[in-house]
Structure formats: C-alpha cells, structure tokens
Amino acid sequence: MSESELLKTRREKIESLKADGVALYPNDVEVTATTEDIFSRFGELDNEALEKVEERFALAGRIMAVRNFGKAAFISIQDRKGRIQAYIRKNIVGDESFSLFQKFDVGDIISVAGRIFKTKTEELTVQAETVRLLSKAIHPLPEKWHGLTDVETRYRNKHLDLIVNPSVRDLFQKRSRIIRCIRDFMYHRDFLEVETPMMHSIAGGAMAKPFKTYHNALGMDLYLRIAPELYLKRLVVGGLERVFELNRNFRNEGVSTLHNPEFTMMEFYMAYATYEDLMAMTEDLLTSVAREIVGSLSFTYQGIEIDLTPPWKRVTVQDAVIAATGVDTAILNDREKSIDYARGIGLDVPGDESPGKVLMAIFEAVVEETLVQPTFITRYPLEVSPLSRKADDDERFTDRFELYIAGREIANAFSELNDPVDQRDRFLMQMKEREAGDLEAHEMDEDYIRALEYAMPPTAGEGIGIDRLVMLFTDSPSIRDVILFPHMRMKT
C-alpha cells in the first residue's frame, strides 16, 4: 500500500474506534512492570516454574510488530527498557476486546496485562488477559526491512530514529551515564556544581563568533555565551575554590562532523592548582569514564585502537610541528621565515601574522589529525591564549595544554592569568586585533578586570567537550549522532 492509502486506512480505523466508543487517548493506565523487570525476574525460568507464578503484570509500550493468526496474534511491544512479546488470544481477552484489537496498528501505544509464559521456542511472553489502546498512531512507522537509514531523515526525525533504531536509544542512555560519571567524579573531589548566565553583555571566555540578541526591557544587546569562563573565575575570586559547570555553549560558526552551533561542555576551575595538576586529573577522569562505559582503557574508535593507559604523551606545540615537518626552530621563531614556510606548504597566511599564530596555523594543518593516541599539547603561543598565564621561562608561551585523542581536541586547559594589569594588556592586544578585522578576538571586559583586582588565587581551569567525548566512547563518527536534535538547514 502507498503511504496515502495507509493513512486513509488508519483514519478509517480511528473513525470506527470512535464509533465504538473507544477513547483514543486515555490517561488512566496503570503500569506495574517494564520489559526489563520481566526479563530479569523470569528470563531464566522454564514453563513449569512460570506456571507456579500467580502474579499478573501490566506493561505498556508501542506495538513494533504483529503476527495475526485469525483468532490469536503475537505482537512485539517496546517500552523504555526494551521489547517483549505478547500473546493476544480471542477466547482469553474476549470477543469485544479482540475485535477492537484487530483495529490496532504497528506504532500504536497499548497496554497489556496478564501472566508470563514461554513459547515452544522458549521466548518469554505476556499472555494478555486484557489489552487496551492508549494512543493511536496516525502515521505508519518506517518499513521493517528498510528501517530508517537515511542519515538526514534520521537527524530531522529523531522521534522516529529513537523508535526504530534500538542502538540510538542505547547511545543516548550511554551519554547520560557518561555525564553522570563525570559529575560523580567532580563531586568526589569536592567541586561545587554551579550555573552561570547564558546571556552575556560581552562575548568572552573564548575566541569565537557569538550569537547576538537584544533585550527589550534593558534596552541592550546580549550574546549567547561562547564560554562560562569569566563568570566561573569570578566565583573563584569570591571564595568558591572548586567549581564546575556542565552546560551549553553557543558559537556562530560552521557545522561539521565535529562542530554544532550549540554544544555541551564541562568547564571547571581549581584554586591552588596548575595546568600540570589538571593533566593528571584529566587522565584520572577519562580513564574512570572509560572503565565505567567501555569496561577497558583500550577500545576501538572508527577502526582505530585507542589506548588510554596513563601516562599520556606530553609535547609542546613547537616540538610537535618540528617532529611532523622537520622545520628548523629558527624558522618558526622568525616572522618572515615562518610565513614563507607556511605559504610554501600551501597555507593562506597574512603577511602581518605573528610567529605564534603562524605556528598554530602549521600545527592545525599538519599535526592535529596525527594525534591519535591521547596527547597533551603544551606551551601555546601568547597571542592565541589571552586568558592564560605566561610561562615563567619564556613569555612568548603560556602554561596551557590541549588534549587530543583520535585526531581531535577533547579538552583545553591552562594556569589562569590572575594578574589584572597583565590581563588588561592582553585585552588591549586583542582589541587591536579586532580593529584589524579579527572578529573572534576578545573584547575588553572591565568588570572582569575589577574582579581580578580583588585578588584571585593561583588557579587552573579546563573545558572538556562532552559531545566529542561521547563520540569517542560510543564509536560515533559525527557529532550529530550524539546530539538529540542537531542543527540543520531548514528544508525548502
């Protein structure tokens, strides 16, 4: 049957059910068990043992399949925990209920109540004594054998994706477990979970393009936050020495397999710690998540074996570039020579670019994707780290690291800049870059500088991309696979 014919048939059934006085969307159902409850209690019992179970169970879920034999039918019911078979027999449920059941369709939400038994093929089954419609599905589900496989259709119709693809439900249950594991880790280390504003008067805390809006009552522009950093560090100034926030950030940038305009991060700050302390803490955090979620520190991601066994490799940005390209250190430290080198390997670099930014351009082009095993990249140039503390031994660089796994950035951390005079100078440097056309450069934030003037203790902070972490631990190739409702272009 065509889709239009299926819709017509279903609408006719709806009118027939209404004529019979059947409520299509009742709200007085009582559920006493889930599919998981039934399998955990009775999955190992044989029929002789099941015969002695007098208890009756009421389950509710979606019809996923029907095998009709005239006066009896087997159906598959799916609830939040899984699927179970139910046996609907005319002489048990009664003529009227069975007649109404014949008007039910795959996709309908129903309840069944009865005893548990096993079929000849040893399949655990609910022998229905009552069967009832709870919500009528007008549209048919995707065909059983073709399923929902088109990627764009799946992303645009997450409700269908969740219904027909059990692996998708499993993925998001795993995502929830990952987040819970992270929270437990932070609580155990005496961190306080907080919430900071989603709308900022200044787009700060990262170098990124913001989404802009306008508040009518206040008569001012506001920006969806690109990072919670500056608010969290205000809390450290206020004496909350260990804080974390697990929430959304928004960046008005490209969409790809690794980027979504709205994404989840866990950002935390720890007083009296350095970026080196956070490297050890990050190893502990990710290995604890790996043990909980995949049961091992070694696992496969997209066909590549990943080993999270500590200690993880540590290498500076400059050393990583030299190892990958063989370029001489003197070339990287000279503006004109570094620009010439970058252009020679095919990079589009402006003629006034600083050596630090050229170094990062080369790193991103030739090194990033090679960092498959967990690697801490350290000593980032000052020009791309406006909120990081300068390295004591070389002020061209900062006490900062980024963690790479499977060729992508997972975390970004540094010892925080807590000198208000230095911070003002950094903001001024960023403002010059904005005036030169860099729209991602940081704006001046006088309120934040005033907070620093009340003294922030030596502090280290880190942001971890939750979506990318979920990708890693669920073997997902795209960030859209691990976000329930990824952003997409509107259909025309």
N, C-alpha and C positions, 0 to 999 in steps of 0.2 A: 504494500500500500504506500502511496505517496504521503508526504507529510501533511498535506491539506486533507487527504482522506482520513488519516489517523486522527487529526484534530476534530474533524466532523464526527467521527465515531465516538470519540471521547466526550464531546459536548452532548451528543445524544444520550450517552450513558448518564451524564450528570443530570440531564432533564428527567431521565427515567428514575434516578435515585431520589430526586426531589419529589417527583410524583408519588413515590412510595413512602414519603415522609422521613427519609433518611437525612440526618444532619451531616452535611459535607465537611464541616469544620468544627466539631465539638471540642470542648475544653475541660472535660471531667474524667479523663483517663487516669487510671492508677497503674503504675509500673512497679513491679516488685523485684525484677531481676534484669541484668544485662546479659548479652550473649557470653561475655567473659565469665560472669558468675556461674552460668550453667556449665560451661566447659571446664572451669576449674573444679567444680564440685562433682560433676558426673562424667567427665570425659573418659576416665579410666574404668568405670563400672560396666559390667555386662548387663544384658537384659534381665537376667534372673535377679540381680541386685536392684536394678531400676524398678522392677515390679513391686518391690517392698517399699519404695518411696511413695508415701501418700501425699506429700506436699504438692500443691499446684502453683504454677508460676505465671505471671503476667508480663509479657515483653511487648515492646513497641518499636517499630522501625519502618524502613522503606522496603517495599517489595522490589527485589532485584531480578527475580526470575520466577516463572510459573510453568509447571508441567501439569496439564489438566487431563484427567482420565475419565471425564464424564461425571461420575458420582463421587469422585475424590480428586484431590490435587496436592502436589508438593510445591511449596513456594520457598524461596530464599529471602530471608529478612535481614536487613542490615541496620544495626544501630551504631552508636559511637564507639563500641568496642570491637565490632566485627560482624560476622554473618552466621546465621544458624538456619537450619531447615525447619519448616513447619508442615504438618500433615493436616489437611482440611478434608474431613470426610462428612458426606451429607447426613448419614444416619447418626452422627455424633453431634454436629453443630445444629442440626435441624434443617428442615426444608426451607424455611424463610431465610435464615442466615446464609445458607448455601446459595440460594437464588440471588441474594444481594452480593455475595462474594463473587459470583460469576460476572458482575459488572465492575469489579476491581481491575486495575491495570498495573503493569510494571511502572514503578515510580510513585505509586500511592503510598501514603503513610498509614499503617494499620496497627492494631493491637491484637495479639492472640494470647489466650490463656489456656493452660491445660497441664498435663503431666509430661514427663520426659521418658522417651524410649529410644532404642536404637533399631535402625532398619536392618534388613538382611545383609546390607553392605557395611554394617557397623557405623552408620552415620548417625550421630546424636541428633535427635529430632524432637520438636514440641508437637505432641498430639493435641490439636486445638479442640477445646470444648466450647470456646466462644471465639468469634472473630469479628472485628469491628473496624469500620473506616474512620480514620482520624483526620485525614487531609487528602483531598483529591488532586492528583496531578493532571493538569490540562495538557501539558506538552509531554511527548514521549522522551525517554532518555536516549542517548546515542545508541546506535545498534550494537548489540552484544559483541559481535565478532570484529567489528571495525573499531569500536570504542571511541575514545576522544584522544586522538593522537596528534592532530594539527596543533602546533605549538601556539600560534597566535590565538586560535579558538580557545585553547586551554587557558591562556592568560586572561583573556577577555571574559571568560565564563567560569570563574573559579568555583562557583557552586556546583557546576556540572563536573568539573575536574575532580573535586573532592568526592562527589557521589560515585563516580565510575572508576576512579583510579585509587585503589587502596594505598599504593605506595606514596601518593601525595599526602593523604591523611597521616601516614606514618612519619613522613618528613616533618610535618608541622608539629606533630607530637614530640618529635626529637628536638626540634627547635626550642620548644617550651622547656624540655629537660635541660638543654644546654644553658638557657638563660637562668633557670633555677639553680643549676650547678654553679654558675658564675656568682650569683647572688649569695649563695651559701658560703662560697669561698671568701667573699668580701666581708660578710657578717662575721665569719670565724676569725678574721684578722682585725676586728674592732673598727671597721669602716661604717660610717653612718650614711644611709641612702637618703638623698635629698632630691628636690625638684626645683629647678631654676626656670626663669622665664623663657617662653618660646618666641616671644616678640621682643626685639631689641631696638633701642633708639640708634645704636651704632652697630653695624655688622662687624663683630670682632671675634677673636679667638682662633681664626684660621685665615689662610689666604685663599679665598674662594668668592665666587659671584653669588650675591644673595637674592632672594625673592623679596620684592618690595610691596608694601601695602600702606594704607592710610587710615588713621584712627580719627573718626569724625568728631567725637566728643573732645578729645585732646587737641585736635587740630594739628596733627603732626604725622610725619612719615615714620613707619616702623618697618623692621626687617625680620623675616623668619630667621631664626638663629642658624648660623653656619657651624657654631660650636658653643658649648656651655662654658668654655674655659675661664673667661674673665669673671663670671659670676661665681664659679666654684672656688676660684682663688680668693675672691672677697670673703668667702666663708672661712677659708684658712686664716686670713687676717683676723677674722672675728673669733678665732679660737677653736673652730671645728677642724681639728688637726688631721683627721682622716675622713674624707668624704668621697662618695661616688654617685654618679647619676647614670641610669640606663634608660635612654630615651631617644627621641628622634632629632635629627638634624636635617636641614634643607639647603641644597645648593643648586643654583640655577645654571646647571652645566649639562654636559652631554649625557645621553642614555646609551648604555652598552651592556655587555655581559657582566661588567664589574661595577657599573655605576647606575644608580637610580636617584632621581632628584630628592627623594625622601628616603632616608636610611636610618638604621639604628646603630647607636654607638654606646659603649660603656666608657665613661671618662672618670678618672679618679685622681685624687691628689693626696699626697702623704707628706706631712711635715717631718723634718729632720731625716730626710732620705735623699739619695742622689739617683741619677738615671741608672747608675750601675746596680743599685739596690733593686730598681724596677726590672732590670733584665732578669735577675734571679727570681723575682716574684712572678714575672710573666712566664718563665719556664715552669714554675710550680702550678700556676693557674691553668695553662693549656695542657699540661700533662695530666692534671687531675680531671679536666673535662674529657680528654681522650680516653682515660681509663673508664670513666663513667659511661661514655656514649658508645665508643667502639670496642672497649674492652682490652685495648692494647695501645702501646706507643708507636707501633708500626702498622700502617694501613695503606690501602691503595686509593689514590685520588686521580681519577681520569686516566687510569692505566699506569700511573707513576707511583712507585713505592715511596712513601713518606715515613721518615723515622724521627720521632720527637724525643728520642732519648737524650737527656742533657749530658754534658753541657753543649749548648749550641754555638756554632761558629760565630766569631765576632771579627769584623773587618771594617776599616774606615772607608768612607766614600772614595777617597782618593786612591787608596790601595786597591780597592775593588776595580776601579777604572783602569789602573795600571796593569793589574793582573789580566784583565779582559782584552786590553788593546796593545799593551807593550809600550804605550806612550811614555815619554820621559817626564819626570816630575817638573823639571824646569819649564816645559811647555805648558803644563797645566797651571803653573803659578804666574804665567805671563799673559796679560790680556790679549794682545795682538796674536801671539803664537797660538794660544788656546782657541781663539776664534777661527784662525786659519785652519787649525787641525779639525775643529768641529765641522766646518764647512767642507773640508776635504773628505769627511766620511758621510757627507750628504745631509747634514743638519742645517736648517734655516736659522741662523743666529744673527741678531742685530749687531751692527758694528760697535755699539757703545756698551755692550753687555759686560758685566764684571766677570772676573775669573771664576768666582764662586757659582754664578748662575750658568756659566758655560760648562763647568764641571758637572753640575746637576743635569744639564741637557744631555751630555755624553753618557752619564750614568743611566738615565732613564732610557736612552736609546739602545745601549749595548749591554748593560749589566742586569737590569731588573728581571727580565724574563729568564735569566740563567740561574736565579737564586731559588732553586727547587727545594732543597733541604732547609730547615729553619736556620736563618742567618740574621744576626743583629748587624745592621749597617750603622756605623757611628761617625761622629765628628762631621756634622753637616755644616756647610758654609754659613757664616753670619747673615749674609744677605737674604737667605731663604728661611731664617729662623728668628723672626723679630721678637719672640717671647721667650727665647731660650737663653740660659746663662752662658757667657763666654767661657771657653776653655782657658784654664789658668796658664797653660804653656804656649798657647798660640791663639791670639784674639781674632784671627781670621775664621776660627771654627767655634762650634758650640758643643756643650755637653748634651748631646742628643743622640737618640737612636731611632731607627725604624726597623720593625721586624718583617722579614719576608719569608713566605712559605709558598711553594708551588708557583713561584714567579710573580707574586703579587704582594702588595703591602697589606699587612694584617694589623699592625699597631704602630703608633707614633708616640714617642715619649722624650722628655728632657728634664734636666735640672732647671727649675724655673728661675727666670730673671726676677729678682726681688729688689733690685736697686732702682728706685724711682727716677733717678737722674739718667741712668743708662736707658731705662725704658722710654723716657721722653725722647731721648736722642734717637732711639730705634724707630719710634713712631714718626718722628720728623723725617727720617730717612725713607720710611715707607710712603709718607705724604709726597715727597719729591717724585717717587716712582709712580704714584697715582697721577700726578700732574703731567708726567711724561707718557701717560697712556696705559699704565698697568692697572686695570680695574679690579684686580684681585689683591692689590696691596692694601695693607691695614690702614685704617683711619686713626686719627688722633682720638684718644679716649681719656679726657681729663679726669673724669670721675674715677676711673680705674687707677690712674696715677695717684690721685689723692688717697685712695685706699692703701696703696703701697707705702705712702708716706706715714702711715700709722704702723708700719713695720710688719712685713710678712716673714715668718721664719724660713730658714732654708728648706726648700720643698721640691719634691719631684712629682711630675704628673704624667699621665698617659691616657691615650684614647685607643680603644680597640674596636675595630669594625665587626659588629655582631653578624651582619649578613654574610660577610666574607668568611667568617669563622664557621657559620652554619654550612656554607657551601663546602668548606673543607671537610667537615665531619659528616656530611651527608652525600659526598661524592657528586655534588651538583655542578654542572658546567656553567650555569648562568645565575646571576643574582636574582633574576626574575623567578627562578624556580623556588627560591627560599623566602620570597615576599608574597604574602597572600594576595595583595592587589597591586601589582607593579604598574607604574605609569606608562601609558601608551598613547600614541596619536589617536585622535577621535576618528571613527570611521566616517568616510564621506559617502 
